Amino acid sequence: MGVFLATIDASIVNVALPTLVRSFDTQFAVVQWVPLAYMLTLATLILSMGRLGDVRGKKRVYLTGMVVFTAGSTLCGLAPTVYWLILFRVLQGIGASMMAALGAAIVTEAFPATERGKALGTIGGIVSIGIMTGPVLGGLLIDAVSWHWIFFVNIPVGVVGTLMVLRVVPMIEPAAGQRFDIVGAGLLFVGVLCFLLALTLGQTLGFGASRIVLLFTGSVVALALFGYAELSCPAPMVNLRIFGHGALSVGLVSGFLAFVATAGVVLLMPFYLENVLGYSPHQVGVLLAVVPVSAGLVSPVAGTLSDRFGTRSITTLGLAVMLTGYLSLTTLHADTTALGYVARFFPVGLGIGIFQSPNNSAIMGAASRHELGIVSGLLSITRTLGQTSGIAVVGALWAARVSRYSGVDFTMGPTRSHTQAQVLGLHDALSASVLVVGLGLAMNLGGLVLRRLRRERRS
């Protein structure tokens, strides 16, 4: 219920942005902070909430998060102005950060290791359902009732979810003597916030702008101080030594790279489908569902297989399938049919579904019991940072290459360029995504080879 709430809310709001501009009689520059406020709050607090769960108890923090999220949804639906709506979205983000940080930790703690992949694979399937349901349900509610109901729809799910947490989630008391590192949490908050703001605002101001450079510099300084503070703290926010575990580090980096590639491609496809192929927004929505549908179909199966055959081999297979799909995407052109689009994208979704749940299982399996919350938080923030970075970097690359192929610096944006330039720019952006996924595949293949060599030495 928590995963469905967070996933559907992230996708349902984007559909309402044009309606919110009209309803509040404001500008898009203001309304875009409705999703941004939620995303920034979620990303900056995830790790802190994961650690808080380790210190205070995962069920307590998770339950609080679901209550706060549901209350925030109610207030969002009642918001009298766009500025109140943005404020209440921050409240929603606080609740969502508690749920997102601890969901995987609670599942890992509740299931034996032999069923962990299957359980996390089921969550992967729910993520796909939420992604598909959000835009469709949002459009129906806006047309049939009003934008307020895209938030009110969360209330019954949140109430039922809260009752389910109270009844079925086990109360496992945290290890005694743990403390919350306030200084580390503050430095991490500043570092992540500056990084995300730089990536987000840099897309419009330009990454060379003085304000953006200052934000990036602030992020580096804050994160460097965070690393120093954690190494000298007796009860650190994040025990940096856990990154010495190979499976955890490879899993986190591979997940980050996969989300960079996927988020960038998802950003560009609506422009390609509408501007180049000429599909309507409704048709675009249907075609974009190919990835979550194919990923949702195989995610539970992949999780079960990882329980039986091991996580590393299945994640490597998933990345290989993803790479095949991304390579096929580089052949998209101005005359691609809907069937051709689906045939190219289906392997991408299959690869994501095969990769994700075993990779999550490998990461969570590498965590000790008293660090499950923080590792679950690392898993979530890796996804958020990967998506944000992918949107910023791949989007900027596409715009730059379209401008290059057009021979003109388009101040109004790359979508005003001729279709051939847009397609050629898309090919370059997709080629970059191929390299990113290929790097993740190489890391996993290297891990498989090293593991085999260790086995041979032992024998």
Kinemage of the C-alpha trace (Angstrom):
@kinemage 1
@onewidth
@group {chain A} dominant
@subgroup {mainchain}
@vectorlist {calphas} color= white
{ca met a 1} P 0.000 0.000 0.000
{ca gly a 2} L 2.846 2.379 0.800
{ca val a 3} L 4.684 1.731 -2.456
{ca phe a 4} L 1.465 2.167 -4.425
{ca leu a 5} L 0.724 5.460 -2.639
{ca ala a 6} L 4.157 6.943 -3.284
{ca thr a 7} L 4.362 5.720 -6.901
{ca ile a 8} L 0.903 6.780 -8.001
{ca asp a 9} L 1.314 10.193 -6.357
{ca ala a 10} L 4.582 10.846 -8.180
{ca ser a 11} L 2.968 10.175 -11.579
{ca ile a 12} L -0.578 11.460 -11.076
{ca val a 13} L 0.374 15.077 -10.298
{ca asn a 14} L 2.227 15.678 -13.582
{ca val a 15} L -1.010 15.147 -15.522
{ca ala a 16} L -2.647 17.979 -13.576
{ca leu a 17} L -0.001 20.674 -14.131
{ca pro a 18} L -1.768 22.428 -17.058
{ca thr a 19} L -5.040 22.332 -15.075
{ca leu a 20} L -3.337 23.836 -12.008
{ca val a 21} L -1.980 26.717 -14.117
{ca arg a 22} L -5.539 27.570 -15.176
{ca ser a 23} L -7.224 26.912 -11.819
{ca phe a 24} L -4.840 29.099 -9.823
{ca asp a 25} L -4.405 31.627 -12.640
{ca thr a 26} L -0.628 31.453 -12.280
{ca gln a 27} L 2.459 30.691 -14.365
{ca phe a 28} L 4.030 27.325 -15.102
{ca ala a 29} L 7.238 28.492 -13.398
{ca val a 30} L 5.270 28.555 -10.120
{ca val a 31} L 3.229 25.392 -10.701
{ca gln a 32} L 6.315 23.307 -11.523
{ca trp a 33} L 7.238 23.591 -7.840
{ca val a 34} L 4.242 21.380 -7.001
{ca pro a 35} L 6.139 18.242 -8.137
{ca leu a 36} L 9.574 19.732 -7.401
{ca ala a 37} L 8.819 20.513 -3.738
{ca tyr a 38} L 7.719 16.906 -3.221
{ca met a 39} L 10.745 15.440 -5.005
{ca leu a 40} L 13.295 17.633 -3.223
{ca thr a 41} L 11.795 16.930 0.209
{ca leu a 42} L 11.693 13.207 -0.495
{ca ala a 43} L 15.274 12.998 -1.766
{ca thr a 44} L 16.875 15.114 0.954
{ca leu a 45} L 15.217 13.271 3.861
{ca ile a 46} L 15.286 9.623 2.746
{ca leu a 47} L 18.645 8.704 4.320
{ca ser a 48} L 17.860 10.523 7.556
{ca met a 49} L 14.545 8.700 7.852
{ca gly a 50} L 16.250 5.373 7.149
{ca arg a 51} L 18.685 5.973 9.991
{ca leu a 52} L 15.869 7.200 12.236
{ca gly a 53} L 14.121 3.883 11.621
{ca asp a 54} L 17.228 1.990 12.732
{ca val a 55} L 17.418 4.084 15.900
{ca arg a 56} L 13.733 4.480 16.863
{ca gly a 57} L 12.109 1.446 15.259
{ca lys a 58} L 11.109 0.889 11.638
{ca lys a 59} L 7.415 0.289 12.266
{ca arg a 60} L 7.038 3.507 14.289
{ca val a 61} L 8.679 5.687 11.644
{ca tyr a 62} L 6.926 3.953 8.735
{ca leu a 63} L 3.517 4.255 10.410
{ca thr a 64} L 4.133 7.929 11.131
{ca gly a 65} L 5.068 8.428 7.490
{ca met a 66} L 1.850 6.891 6.228
{ca val a 67} L -0.241 9.055 8.572
{ca val a 68} L 1.668 12.232 7.604
{ca phe a 69} L 1.375 11.401 3.892
{ca thr a 70} L -2.375 10.823 4.164
{ca ala a 71} L -2.868 14.036 6.139
{ca gly a 72} L -0.756 15.907 3.598
{ca ser a 73} L -2.875 14.497 0.750
{ca thr a 74} L -6.028 15.774 2.460
{ca leu a 75} L -4.539 19.243 2.904
{ca cys a 76} L -3.304 19.310 -0.712
{ca gly a 77} L -6.840 18.659 -1.926
{ca leu a 78} L -8.101 21.521 0.244
{ca ala a 79} L -5.329 23.985 -0.681
{ca pro a 80} L -6.809 27.468 -1.354
{ca thr a 81} L -3.789 28.791 -3.307
{ca val a 82} L -0.904 27.354 -5.272
{ca tyr a 83} L 1.532 28.394 -2.534
{ca trp a 84} L -0.403 26.478 0.111
{ca leu a 85} L -0.434 23.514 -2.277
{ca ile a 86} L 3.371 23.660 -2.578
{ca leu a 87} L 3.688 23.810 1.224
{ca phe a 88} L 1.397 20.809 1.699
{ca arg a 89} L 3.374 18.910 -0.968
{ca val a 90} L 6.407 19.361 1.292
{ca leu a 91} L 4.384 17.736 4.097
{ca gln a 92} L 3.502 14.891 1.732
{ca gly a 93} L 7.188 14.532 0.872
{ca ile a 94} L 8.111 14.200 4.555
{ca gly a 95} L 5.648 11.338 4.940
{ca ala a 96} L 6.747 9.731 1.678
{ca ser a 97} L 10.418 9.866 2.737
{ca met a 98} L 9.603 7.809 5.846
{ca met a 99} L 7.820 5.159 3.785
{ca ala a 100} L 10.315 5.101 0.909
{ca ala a 101} L 13.281 4.834 3.266
{ca leu a 102} L 11.969 1.876 5.257
{ca gly a 103} L 9.743 -0.171 2.948
{ca ala a 104} L 12.533 -2.443 1.659
{ca ala a 105} L 14.010 -2.718 5.167
{ca ile a 106} L 10.715 -3.923 6.655
{ca val a 107} L 10.285 -6.485 3.879
{ca thr a 108} L 13.882 -7.707 4.289
{ca glu a 109} L 13.384 -8.074 8.031
{ca ala a 110} L 10.053 -9.879 7.655
{ca phe a 111} L 11.017 -12.458 5.022
{ca pro a 112} L 13.689 -15.172 5.187
{ca ala a 113} L 16.652 -14.751 2.834
{ca thr a 114} L 15.319 -17.568 0.615
{ca glu a 115} L 12.167 -15.528 -0.155
{ca arg a 116} L 13.595 -11.992 -0.131
{ca gly a 117} L 13.926 -11.727 -3.917
{ca lys a 118} L 10.351 -12.871 -4.453
{ca ala a 119} L 9.026 -10.336 -1.928
{ca leu a 120} L 11.018 -7.433 -3.392
{ca gly a 121} L 9.988 -8.567 -6.882
{ca thr a 122} L 6.347 -8.257 -5.860
{ca ile a 123} L 7.053 -4.683 -4.784
{ca gly a 124} L 8.588 -4.089 -8.220
{ca gly a 125} L 5.336 -5.227 -9.793
{ca ile a 126} L 3.363 -2.792 -7.614
{ca val a 127} L 5.671 0.040 -8.710
{ca ser a 128} L 4.773 -0.696 -12.343
{ca ile a 129} L 1.052 -0.734 -11.505
{ca gly a 130} L 1.372 2.645 -9.768
{ca ile a 131} L 3.267 4.175 -12.698
{ca met a 132} L 0.618 2.987 -15.164
{ca thr a 133} L -2.370 3.871 -12.969
{ca gly a 134} L -1.305 7.420 -12.056
{ca pro a 135} L -1.620 9.222 -15.421
{ca val a 136} L -4.788 7.326 -16.440
{ca leu a 137} L -6.546 7.814 -13.101
{ca gly a 138} L -5.397 11.429 -12.901
{ca gly a 139} L -6.846 12.235 -16.315
{ca leu a 140} L -10.155 10.581 -15.470
{ca leu a 141} L -10.500 12.376 -12.116
{ca ile a 142} L -9.631 15.787 -13.567
{ca asp a 143} L -12.146 15.373 -16.397
{ca ala a 144} L -14.919 13.861 -14.247
{ca val a 145} L -14.588 15.844 -11.002
{ca ser a 146} L -11.685 18.290 -10.377
{ca trp a 147} L -7.928 18.384 -9.697
{ca his a 148} L -8.603 18.204 -5.936
{ca trp a 149} L -9.451 14.526 -6.287
{ca ile a 150} L -5.995 13.505 -7.479
{ca phe a 151} L -5.040 14.085 -3.826
{ca phe a 152} L -8.272 12.951 -2.161
{ca val a 153} L -7.925 9.555 -3.880
{ca asn a 154} L -4.933 8.872 -1.609
{ca ile a 155} L -7.023 9.093 1.558
{ca pro a 156} L -8.777 5.673 1.489
{ca val a 157} L -5.551 3.948 0.425
{ca gly a 158} L -3.683 5.688 3.252
{ca val a 159} L -6.318 4.814 5.865
{ca val a 160} L -6.410 1.138 4.854
{ca gly a 161} L -2.603 1.063 4.677
{ca thr a 162} L -2.307 2.555 8.163
{ca leu a 163} L -4.628 -0.084 9.604
{ca met a 164} L -2.654 -2.800 7.830
{ca val a 165} L 0.640 -1.512 9.250
{ca leu a 166} L -0.826 -1.520 12.763
{ca arg a 167} L -2.071 -5.074 12.358
{ca val a 168} L 0.490 -6.987 10.299
{ca val a 169} L 3.890 -5.258 10.396
{ca pro a 170} L 5.961 -6.759 13.237
{ca met a 171} L 7.298 -4.457 15.927
{ca ile a 172} L 11.001 -5.289 16.101
{ca glu a 173} L 12.756 -3.161 18.688
{ca pro a 174} L 16.008 -1.520 17.544
{ca ala a 175} L 19.344 -2.384 19.088
{ca ala a 176} L 19.937 -0.471 22.307
{ca gly a 177} L 22.427 2.373 22.560
{ca gln a 178} L 22.048 3.783 19.030
{ca arg a 179} L 22.051 7.552 18.541
{ca phe a 180} L 20.929 9.811 15.707
{ca asp a 181} L 23.729 11.860 14.121
{ca ile a 182} L 22.170 15.335 13.826
{ca val a 183} L 25.301 17.002 12.402
{ca gly a 184} L 25.700 14.333 9.729
{ca ala a 185} L 22.023 14.523 8.832
{ca gly a 186} L 22.242 18.322 8.455
{ca leu a 187} L 25.336 18.195 6.223
{ca leu a 188} L 23.811 15.468 4.096
{ca phe a 189} L 20.585 17.459 3.727
{ca val a 190} L 22.490 20.539 2.521
{ca gly a 191} L 24.713 18.544 0.168
{ca val a 192} L 21.894 16.620 -1.508
{ca leu a 193} L 19.626 19.683 -1.699
{ca cys a 194} L 22.318 21.793 -3.394
{ca phe a 195} L 23.072 18.988 -5.845
{ca leu a 196} L 19.426 18.457 -6.796
{ca leu a 197} L 18.718 22.183 -7.095
{ca ala a 198} L 21.759 22.583 -9.339
{ca leu a 199} L 20.610 19.741 -11.607
{ca thr a 200} L 17.018 20.994 -11.692
{ca leu a 201} L 17.606 24.732 -12.139
{ca gly a 202} L 20.597 24.184 -14.421
{ca gln a 203} L 18.273 22.848 -17.123
{ca thr a 204} L 16.772 26.340 -17.544
{ca leu a 205} L 19.540 28.679 -16.326
{ca gly a 206} L 22.388 26.747 -17.948
{ca phe a 207} L 24.933 24.622 -16.087
{ca gly a 208} L 27.590 27.312 -16.502
{ca ala a 209} L 25.543 29.977 -14.700
{ca ser a 210} L 27.195 31.386 -11.576
{ca arg a 211} L 24.309 30.340 -9.312
{ca ile a 212} L 24.459 26.775 -10.581
{ca val a 213} L 28.239 26.583 -10.155
{ca leu a 214} L 27.808 27.940 -6.620
{ca leu a 215} L 25.204 25.256 -5.855
{ca phe a 216} L 27.460 22.482 -7.180
{ca thr a 217} L 30.347 23.861 -5.134
{ca gly a 218} L 28.176 23.988 -2.032
{ca ser a 219} L 27.140 20.388 -2.626
{ca val a 220} L 30.758 19.182 -2.917
{ca val a 221} L 31.819 21.077 0.214
{ca ala a 222} L 28.847 19.873 2.299
{ca leu a 223} L 29.258 16.234 1.197
{ca ala a 224} L 33.016 16.349 1.844
{ca leu a 225} L 32.362 17.670 5.364
{ca phe a 226} L 29.718 14.959 5.762
{ca gly a 227} L 32.265 12.265 4.872
{ca tyr a 228} L 34.798 13.676 7.338
{ca ala a 229} L 32.181 13.943 10.084
{ca glu a 230} L 30.980 10.379 9.555
{ca leu a 231} L 34.485 8.892 9.799
{ca ser a 232} L 35.077 10.645 13.125
{ca cys a 233} L 31.607 10.120 14.636
{ca pro a 234} L 31.112 7.210 17.092
{ca ala a 235} L 27.480 6.789 15.931
{ca pro a 236} L 27.541 7.984 12.288
{ca met a 237} L 24.542 8.693 10.125
{ca val a 238} L 26.049 6.373 7.489
{ca asn a 239} L 28.816 3.953 8.376
{ca leu a 240} L 30.971 4.545 5.290
{ca arg a 241} L 32.729 1.248 5.851
{ca ile a 242} L 29.668 -0.635 4.609
{ca phe a 243} L 30.694 0.389 1.093
{ca gly a 244} L 33.572 -2.048 1.455
{ca his a 245} L 30.998 -4.801 0.863
{ca gly a 246} L 31.308 -5.566 -2.843
{ca ala a 247} L 27.723 -6.674 -3.473
{ca leu a 248} L 26.296 -3.542 -1.854
{ca ser a 249} L 28.573 -1.098 -3.684
{ca val a 250} L 28.177 -2.754 -7.085
{ca gly a 251} L 24.410 -2.945 -6.585
{ca leu a 252} L 24.061 0.726 -5.647
{ca val a 253} L 26.260 1.969 -8.508
{ca ser a 254} L 24.555 -0.332 -11.036
{ca gly a 255} L 21.134 0.822 -9.856
{ca phe a 256} L 22.186 4.469 -10.132
{ca leu a 257} L 23.446 3.956 -13.697
{ca ala a 258} L 20.284 2.081 -14.729
{ca phe a 259} L 18.078 4.894 -13.426
{ca val a 260} L 20.220 7.554 -15.141
{ca ala a 261} L 19.690 5.828 -18.492
{ca thr a 262} L 16.005 5.059 -17.968
{ca ala a 263} L 14.992 8.504 -16.681
{ca gly a 264} L 16.731 10.239 -19.559
{ca val a 265} L 15.013 8.100 -22.174
{ca val a 266} L 11.588 8.445 -20.528
{ca leu a 267} L 12.072 12.237 -20.600
{ca leu a 268} L 12.774 12.307 -24.351
{ca met a 269} L 10.220 9.813 -25.647
{ca pro a 270} L 7.107 12.050 -25.367
{ca phe a 271} L 8.865 14.700 -27.487
{ca tyr a 272} L 9.824 12.083 -30.075
{ca leu a 273} L 6.365 10.511 -30.172
{ca glu a 274} L 4.487 13.837 -30.419
{ca asn a 275} L 6.853 16.079 -32.394
{ca val a 276} L 8.401 13.528 -34.753
{ca leu a 277} L 5.843 10.730 -35.119
{ca gly a 278} L 2.778 12.953 -34.619
{ca tyr a 279} L 0.905 10.933 -31.998
{ca ser a 280} L -1.710 12.520 -29.740
{ca pro a 281} L -1.095 12.841 -25.959
{ca his a 282} L -3.501 9.951 -25.312
{ca gln a 283} L -1.639 7.700 -27.766
{ca val a 284} L 1.672 8.754 -26.252
{ca gly a 285} L 0.427 7.713 -22.810
{ca val a 286} L -0.477 4.253 -24.115
{ca leu a 287} L 2.887 3.783 -25.856
{ca leu a 288} L 4.826 4.933 -22.791
{ca ala a 289} L 3.141 2.143 -20.798
{ca val a 290} L 5.231 -0.467 -22.673
{ca val a 291} L 8.144 -0.233 -20.222
{ca pro a 292} L 6.202 -0.467 -16.919
{ca val a 293} L 3.997 -3.261 -18.330
{ca ser a 294} L 6.905 -5.424 -19.464
{ca ala a 295} L 8.875 -4.663 -16.277
{ca gly a 296} L 5.900 -5.469 -14.054
{ca leu a 297} L 5.336 -8.809 -15.791
{ca val a 298} L 8.823 -10.165 -15.102
{ca ser a 299} L 9.791 -8.459 -11.840
{ca pro a 300} L 8.181 -11.034 -9.472
{ca val a 301} L 9.548 -13.908 -11.586
{ca ala a 302} L 13.049 -12.420 -11.596
{ca gly a 303} L 12.934 -12.028 -7.824
{ca thr a 304} L 11.973 -15.679 -7.388
{ca leu a 305} L 14.732 -16.818 -9.752
{ca ser a 306} L 17.299 -14.779 -7.826
{ca asp a 307} L 16.312 -16.636 -4.641
{ca arg a 308} L 17.101 -19.894 -6.417
{ca phe a 309} L 20.100 -19.087 -8.617
{ca gly a 310} L 21.678 -16.087 -6.886
{ca thr a 311} L 21.282 -12.363 -7.406
{ca arg a 312} L 24.429 -11.447 -9.377
{ca ser a 313} L 23.768 -13.732 -12.343
{ca ile a 314} L 20.151 -12.525 -12.704
{ca thr a 315} L 21.069 -8.832 -12.413
{ca thr a 316} L 23.756 -9.335 -15.064
{ca leu a 317} L 21.208 -10.961 -17.355
{ca gly a 318} L 18.823 -8.053 -16.788
{ca leu a 319} L 21.461 -5.475 -17.683
{ca ala a 320} L 22.361 -7.446 -20.815
{ca val a 321} L 18.714 -7.442 -21.929
{ca met a 322} L 18.478 -3.708 -21.132
{ca leu a 323} L 21.594 -3.044 -23.204
{ca thr a 324} L 20.095 -4.938 -26.141
{ca gly a 325} L 16.955 -2.823 -25.880
{ca tyr a 326} L 18.863 0.461 -25.717
{ca leu a 327} L 20.964 -0.541 -28.728
{ca ser a 328} L 17.757 -1.191 -30.687
{ca leu a 329} L 16.441 2.255 -29.677
{ca thr a 330} L 19.313 3.899 -31.538
{ca thr a 331} L 17.606 2.745 -34.761
{ca leu a 332} L 14.456 4.837 -34.140
{ca his a 333} L 13.731 7.155 -37.057
{ca ala a 334} L 11.114 9.578 -38.365
{ca asp a 335} L 9.014 6.787 -39.923
{ca thr a 336} L 9.017 4.268 -37.056
{ca thr a 337} L 5.624 2.588 -36.622
{ca ala a 338} L 3.869 2.041 -33.304
{ca leu a 339} L 4.674 -1.687 -33.567
{ca gly a 340} L 8.315 -0.856 -34.255
{ca tyr a 341} L 8.400 1.397 -31.200
{ca val a 342} L 6.891 -1.317 -28.981
{ca ala a 343} L 9.279 -3.975 -30.340
{ca arg a 344} L 12.280 -1.803 -29.489
{ca phe a 345} L 11.089 -0.764 -26.035
{ca phe a 346} L 9.795 -4.127 -24.828
{ca pro a 347} L 13.336 -5.477 -24.142
{ca val a 348} L 14.134 -2.321 -22.174
{ca gly a 349} L 11.217 -2.980 -19.823
{ca leu a 350} L 12.082 -6.680 -19.603
{ca gly a 351} L 15.663 -5.829 -18.694
{ca ile a 352} L 14.566 -3.361 -16.007
{ca gly a 353} L 12.188 -5.939 -14.523
{ca ile a 354} L 14.820 -8.696 -14.555
{ca phe a 355} L 17.497 -6.415 -13.066
{ca gln a 356} L 15.698 -4.401 -10.414
{ca ser a 357} L 14.346 -6.827 -7.808
{ca pro a 358} L 17.445 -9.122 -7.718
{ca asn a 359} L 19.662 -6.054 -7.465
{ca asn a 360} L 17.579 -4.711 -4.569
{ca ser a 361} L 17.736 -8.136 -2.928
{ca ala a 362} L 21.533 -8.209 -3.239
{ca ile a 363} L 21.830 -4.746 -1.665
{ca met a 364} L 19.484 -5.497 1.226
{ca gly a 365} L 21.051 -8.913 1.770
{ca ala a 366} L 24.433 -7.253 2.317
{ca ala a 367} L 23.123 -5.151 5.227
{ca ser a 368} L 23.343 -6.164 8.862
{ca arg a 369} L 20.090 -6.102 10.837
{ca his a 370} L 20.891 -2.844 12.670
{ca glu a 371} L 21.722 -1.116 9.346
{ca leu a 372} L 18.704 -2.225 7.301
{ca gly a 373} L 17.030 1.178 7.544
{ca ile a 374} L 20.003 3.192 6.322
{ca val a 375} L 20.745 0.723 3.502
{ca ser a 376} L 17.092 0.830 2.458
{ca gly a 377} L 17.436 4.627 2.444
{ca leu a 378} L 20.578 4.354 0.284
{ca leu a 379} L 18.622 2.212 -2.148
{ca ser a 380} L 15.880 4.841 -2.403
{ca ile a 381} L 18.167 7.858 -2.724
{ca thr a 382} L 20.179 6.066 -5.421
{ca arg a 383} L 16.983 5.807 -7.446
{ca thr a 384} L 16.058 9.458 -6.883
{ca leu a 385} L 19.521 10.820 -7.679
{ca gly a 386} L 19.778 8.585 -10.741
{ca gln a 387} L 16.446 9.788 -12.095
{ca thr a 388} L 17.256 13.454 -11.437
{ca ser a 389} L 20.728 13.170 -12.954
{ca gly a 390} L 19.414 11.296 -15.981
{ca ile a 391} L 16.750 13.892 -16.717
{ca ala a 392} L 19.246 16.754 -16.403
{ca val a 393} L 22.243 15.246 -18.216
{ca val a 394} L 20.489 13.333 -21.001
{ca gly a 395} L 18.052 16.198 -21.571
{ca ala a 396} L 20.901 18.735 -21.812
{ca leu a 397} L 22.842 16.449 -24.162
{ca trp a 398} L 19.825 16.044 -26.443
{ca ala a 399} L 19.218 19.797 -26.581
{ca ala a 400} L 22.883 20.497 -27.352
{ca arg a 401} L 23.075 17.872 -30.126
{ca val a 402} L 19.806 19.028 -31.726
{ca ser a 403} L 21.175 22.561 -31.790
{ca arg a 404} L 24.401 21.279 -33.366
{ca tyr a 405} L 22.626 19.315 -36.098
{ca ser a 406} L 20.320 22.265 -36.807
{ca gly a 407} L 23.245 24.619 -37.185
{ca val a 408} L 21.345 27.184 -35.121
{ca asp a 409} L 21.278 27.987 -31.412
{ca phe a 410} L 17.563 27.547 -30.685
{ca thr a 411} L 16.726 29.839 -27.788
{ca met a 412} L 13.152 28.530 -27.781
{ca gly a 413} L 14.321 24.969 -27.224
{ca pro a 414} L 15.130 21.925 -29.365
{ca thr a 415} L 11.479 21.072 -30.013
{ca arg a 416} L 11.293 23.999 -32.453
{ca ser a 417} L 13.964 22.430 -34.648
{ca his a 418} L 13.227 20.299 -37.724
{ca thr a 419} L 12.450 16.614 -37.116
{ca gln a 420} L 15.651 15.239 -38.635
{ca ala a 421} L 17.775 17.231 -36.196
{ca gln a 422} L 15.606 16.013 -33.312
{ca val a 423} L 16.030 12.388 -34.404
{ca leu a 424} L 19.811 12.705 -34.808
{ca gly a 425} L 20.061 14.364 -31.398
{ca leu a 426} L 17.956 11.547 -29.965
{ca his a 427} L 20.359 8.968 -31.410
{ca asp a 428} L 23.297 10.664 -29.669
{ca ala a 429} L 21.435 10.834 -26.353
{ca leu a 430} L 20.454 7.160 -26.645
{ca ser a 431} L 24.039 6.227 -27.488
{ca ala a 432} L 25.102 7.879 -24.237
{ca ser a 433} L 22.493 5.778 -22.416
{ca val a 434} L 23.937 2.663 -24.062
{ca leu a 435} L 27.365 3.542 -22.638
{ca val a 436} L 25.888 4.092 -19.155
{ca val a 437} L 24.093 0.724 -19.132
{ca gly a 438} L 27.177 -0.926 -20.628
{ca leu a 439} L 29.264 0.368 -17.722
{ca gly a 440} L 26.822 -1.186 -15.248
{ca leu a 441} L 26.926 -4.482 -17.162
{ca ala a 442} L 30.740 -4.471 -17.159
{ca met a 443} L 30.788 -3.949 -13.376
{ca asn a 444} L 28.463 -6.905 -12.814
{ca leu a 445} L 30.378 -9.140 -15.222
{ca gly a 446} L 33.564 -8.221 -13.371
{ca gly a 447} L 31.908 -9.168 -10.096
{ca leu a 448} L 30.879 -12.563 -11.505
{ca val a 449} L 34.432 -13.260 -12.724
{ca leu a 450} L 35.952 -12.287 -9.352
{ca arg a 451} L 33.489 -14.488 -7.489
{ca arg a 452} L 34.307 -17.451 -9.720
{ca leu a 453} L 38.044 -16.906 -9.214
{ca arg a 454} L 37.578 -16.864 -5.439
{ca arg a 455} L 35.649 -20.132 -5.591
{ca glu a 456} L 38.369 -21.772 -7.666
{ca arg a 457} L 41.049 -20.643 -5.187
{ca arg a 458} L 39.075 -22.054 -2.258
{ca ser a 459} L 38.589 -25.372 -4.001
